[in-house]
Amino acid sequence: MDSPPLYTVLIVDDDPVTRLLMKQSLQDPNLTIIEAQNGEQAIDLFAEHLPDITLLDVSMPGMDGFTCCRKLRSLPKGQQSAIVMVTIHDKVDEIEKAFEAGATDFITKPFKWPLFSHRIHYILNANNTLRELSQSRSKLAKAQAIAHLVYWEWDFKQNRIDCSGDLYRLLGIENTSQGVSFKHIIRHIFPEDRALFKQVLRRAINQKHSYDIEYRVQSESGQLFYLHERTEIIEDYDGWKIIGTLQDITLLKQSEQEIAYFTYYDTLTDLPNRRLFLEQLETAIARARHKQQSLTLMFIDLDHFKHINDKFGHLVGDVLLCEAAARIKDCLRDADLIAVSKDKDDRVARFAGDEFTVMLTNIDNVDVLANIAQRIVAKFEKSFDIKGYNVFSTVSIGIALFPEDGDNVQSLMQHADVAMNHAKELGRNNYQFFSTEMNDYLYERLQIEQDLRQALERNEFLLFYQPQIEVETNKIIGFEALLRWLHPTKGLLGPLTFIDVAESTGLIITIGEWVLNQACLQTHKWQQRFGGQWRVSVNLSAMQFNQQLLLEQVGHCLNASRLPASSLELEITETAMLTDVMETIPLLNALKEMGVGLAIDDFGTGYSSLSYLKNFPINTLKIDKTFVDEIVGNPKDAAIARTIVQLADNLGLRTIAEGVESVEQVNMLTTMGCKELQGYYYSKPLPASEIERLLVNAYGMQNH
């Protein structure tokens, strides 16, 4: 079965002989040819058949070709068809008039029949290619403005070429009747492309081989154009000739360059992006392996960038990223670094978000690497002046070496990331080299994270309670709720083994809500059973405290458990409260209005400031265990504890000392005026069932 024709050709000419000759020249099973003898008929046939190319005579009775061309272009899909004006004139003004009317190209009479069919097919193919590009690549929309097609013909015996007027306009040279010489054209070819052009032209002349190449030309004004040239070598009665067509593909090339930029570069910092950097790293590792050279990968993360973004806005965050990129690059331009590493593959990239990567090749001296890392760390200790804000953002850097720390992209990246996370855990604002111990530590953390995600579903969490004692009556006045994890294989785990993982993964929000809910429910049960009005203290992590749903969660837990708000005390660290003071004060006041007690946990170990004690609605200061441990034998710890008690008393606040383990500590704290104590001297943290037995013994009854 024969396949249908590929293209439709509309011939518009008032001369039937010309139409007949055109049809005979274009005989091709891939072409469907329709005819019109005037402009009005052409418009009707065009709208009906939507031809791929229209051969339009300029001089016709009634509507001339220029008017017809404009009307065809205004029809639906009129911009997608090629329109070639046919004229007996080869005048610039008439040619320009043709293009102004919307013509794709023009052909002058009498026709050069060997070129005629070739040129029509070329225009069809070119027009089809551009149409496909416009449909499949939206970023190349600029290329839809079809580049001019230029034809030329050169008789080997002549020094001049015969060409269409577009070539003169493209090069910005005068169109003369004598034609243009190859010497003149070669002078306009971009210097770096002349050798290629001469090589293929020489081969075409000597071996009669056609060619298909791309090269650049410069006009007289200095403007640069990209051209695609396709040729055929023919022999006719006059000898050998080259017939060629030129297509201006400048817009196409510019669009391809833009796409390449968006694909491989970060548009904010102008640095290579993740994709390009990984390709560069892959290449650099292969080269280093082949040459037996070293390679260093640095992972750089901006500390507290999310907080800066939230506080100052994304515009400030974006400027910070740009200035951070400049500081990192500046650290790699120093003379001593250039002296030891001149490889062109040294790279800085924005890997993701607030993460940057640096690749250094052929630096074997660890001291030099440490010096570079320290230089970057020091550079970020200076503040950024951005839009009137004084912004501070330090960096944490992880360093992995090839081949010691990894012999492929994946392992090297993973180990540099491990080292960077280790730097963060050590307080940020430092750099760390990777070690095997870090890798083992990472594996352990990942395992904990996986198990932690299932712990709530499997009901593996428990709450232990440590009694809080009133010194004067020696009775229990409350409990601190303490989280434990009954791990299926590792047994009972304290919070130090998993809380940091819970916070880093965000799981602490869900876990914290569970703790709050369980503590309220359990305390209300004890109050109902034994009649005591004990309070329960629940620790809040910084992430819980700074989340918007805290008020809603606390209210829900109190309502669900029916625990009086006055029986709940939330323990918050100084660090969490001072993260954003403008948001902290309204939140604390809202909790206070709800009736919930507020305690500062581990008082004296953080930012301790009298100003926030004055401004924050705090009820209780908890003296940290580190001061209580040496309170008997260390006068400085004793002085600190005494000062906290006196300060709280003057401000009308309660104090409770944690970690009390001996009668000497009890006596000393009592003498200082501390009225509430908590620690192993009275009781270690106990599960709810054992607390219940303790209450039964204390109250001598099972039910209220």
Secondary structure as GFF3:
##gff-version 3
##sequence-region A 1 704
A	DSSP	beta_strand	7	12	.	.	.	ID=ss1
A	DSSP	alpha_helix	16	25	.	.	.	ID=ss2
A	DSSP	beta_strand	31	36	.	.	.	ID=ss3
A	DSSP	alpha_helix	39	49	.	.	.	ID=ss4
A	DSSP	beta_strand	53	57	.	.	.	ID=ss5
A	DSSP	alpha_helix	65	74	.	.	.	ID=ss6
A	DSSP	three_ten_helix	78	80	.	.	.	ID=ss7
A	DSSP	beta_strand	82	87	.	.	.	ID=ss8
A	DSSP	alpha_helix	92	100	.	.	.	ID=ss9
A	DSSP	beta_strand	105	108	.	.	.	ID=ss10
A	DSSP	alpha_helix	113	136	.	.	.	ID=ss11
A	DSSP	three_ten_helix	138	144	.	.	.	ID=ss12
A	DSSP	beta_strand	149	155	.	.	.	ID=ss13
A	DSSP	beta_strand	160	163	.	.	.	ID=ss14
A	DSSP	alpha_helix	165	171	.	.	.	ID=ss15
A	DSSP	beta_strand	180	181	.	.	.	ID=ss16
A	DSSP	alpha_helix	182	188	.	.	.	ID=ss17
A	DSSP	three_ten_helix	191	193	.	.	.	ID=ss18
A	DSSP	alpha_helix	194	207	.	.	.	ID=ss19
A	DSSP	beta_strand	212	218	.	.	.	ID=ss20
A	DSSP	beta_strand	224	236	.	.	.	ID=ss21
A	DSSP	beta_strand	239	248	.	.	.	ID=ss22
A	DSSP	alpha_helix	250	264	.	.	.	ID=ss23
A	DSSP	alpha_helix	274	291	.	.	.	ID=ss24
A	DSSP	beta_strand	295	302	.	.	.	ID=ss25
A	DSSP	alpha_helix	305	312	.	.	.	ID=ss26
A	DSSP	alpha_helix	314	331	.	.	.	ID=ss27
A	DSSP	alpha_helix	335	340	.	.	.	ID=ss28
A	DSSP	beta_strand	347	352	.	.	.	ID=ss29
A	DSSP	beta_strand	355	361	.	.	.	ID=ss30
A	DSSP	alpha_helix	366	379	.	.	.	ID=ss31
A	DSSP	beta_strand	384	386	.	.	.	ID=ss32
A	DSSP	beta_strand	389	391	.	.	.	ID=ss33
A	DSSP	beta_strand	395	402	.	.	.	ID=ss34
A	DSSP	alpha_helix	409	425	.	.	.	ID=ss35
A	DSSP	beta_strand	430	433	.	.	.	ID=ss36
A	DSSP	alpha_helix	436	455	.	.	.	ID=ss37
A	DSSP	beta_strand	461	470	.	.	.	ID=ss38
A	DSSP	beta_strand	475	487	.	.	.	ID=ss39
A	DSSP	beta_strand	491	493	.	.	.	ID=ss40
A	DSSP	three_ten_helix	495	497	.	.	.	ID=ss41
A	DSSP	alpha_helix	499	505	.	.	.	ID=ss42
A	DSSP	alpha_helix	508	530	.	.	.	ID=ss43
A	DSSP	beta_strand	535	539	.	.	.	ID=ss44
A	DSSP	alpha_helix	542	545	.	.	.	ID=ss45
A	DSSP	alpha_helix	550	561	.	.	.	ID=ss46
A	DSSP	three_ten_helix	565	567	.	.	.	ID=ss47
A	DSSP	beta_strand	568	573	.	.	.	ID=ss48
A	DSSP	alpha_helix	574	577	.	.	.	ID=ss49
A	DSSP	alpha_helix	581	594	.	.	.	ID=ss50
A	DSSP	beta_strand	597	603	.	.	.	ID=ss51
A	DSSP	alpha_helix	610	615	.	.	.	ID=ss52
A	DSSP	beta_strand	620	623	.	.	.	ID=ss53
A	DSSP	alpha_helix	625	629	.	.	.	ID=ss54
A	DSSP	alpha_helix	635	650	.	.	.	ID=ss55
A	DSSP	beta_strand	654	657	.	.	.	ID=ss56
A	DSSP	alpha_helix	663	672	.	.	.	ID=ss57
A	DSSP	beta_strand	676	677	.	.	.	ID=ss58
A	DSSP	beta_strand	686	687	.	.	.	ID=ss59
A	DSSP	alpha_helix	688	699	.	.	.	ID=ss60
###
